[in-house]
Amino acid sequence: MTGYLTQVRDYKIDDGWQDNMVALKIPNLEIKQIFEAKRARSVDELESECEKALRQIDERMYARDFEDEYDSDHIHCYGIAFYKKRCLVKKK
């Protein structure tokens, strides 16, 4: 994702964001990306935490805001799990 996402801090964020949080912008407006991240407690939990993140995207219907405007082929959902310096990403 390096070079694809760009950090954005040139606009005011009023959604309760703290200074240590980062806002990201995706330059390609035809494609909507939804990311949900989880912290695993061990390397063995990385896969299950990715699945949990993808389930959360479905259960909370994060993609619903984009469905009227974009074809489902253009909405990409990613579950991300972190454990120390390891990371696993699954796409739905």
N, C-alpha and C positions, 0 to 999 in steps of 0.2 A: 504494500500500500504506500510505500515511500514514493513521493512524487505525485501521487494521485490525490491524496487529501492535503489540503493546505490549512494551516492554522489561521484562525480568524480572531482578532481582538480589536478590530477597528470599528466596532459598533457596540452600543451599550446593551448588556444582557440583564434583563430585569426579572429573571425567573428564579431568583434565589441562588444563583451560581456564586461560588466562592472564588477567591483569587487563584487558588491552586488548580482550578478546573480549566480545561481547554475546550474551546469551541472549534469544531472542524467544519469545513465547507467542501462539498463535492462539486467540482467545476462542471461536470456534465449534467445538465439539468434534465435530460431525457431519462436518466436512470436514477432511481431512488434507492438508497442503501439504508438498511436498518441494522444497527449493531446492538447487541446485548452482551455484556461481559459479566463473568462470574469469577470468583476466586476459589480455587481448589485447595483443599487442605493437604493433598499429596499428589504425586505424579499419577497414581492410579485413578484419581478422581477427575482427571482432565476431561476425558470423554463424556462422563456422565454430567459434568457441569456444563459442557457445550450443549448437550441435549436439553438440559434444564433451561438454558438460556433461549434455545429455539422454541421450547414449549411456552416460555413466558411471552415471547413475541406473538405466538398464536393466541394464547389465552387472553392477553390484554389487548389484542387486535391492533397492534401498532401500525400495521400496513393499511388499515381501513381508511385512514386519512388520504391515502394516495390512490386508492382503487378506482375512484371516479375519474381521475385525471390521467392515469397511466395504465397501460396494458400490464397484466400480471407478469409478463416476460421482462418488464423493465423495473420490477421491484425485487430487490435482492435482500435476503435476510441472512445475517451472520450471527452465530453463537460463538463467543470467544471465552476461553477459560485460561486463567493464569495460575501458575504455581512457581514461585520464586522467579527464576529467569526463563522459565519454559512457558510456552504458549501453544494452544491448540485452537484452530479455527475451523468451524463447520459451516457450510452454506446450505441453505434450504431453498 
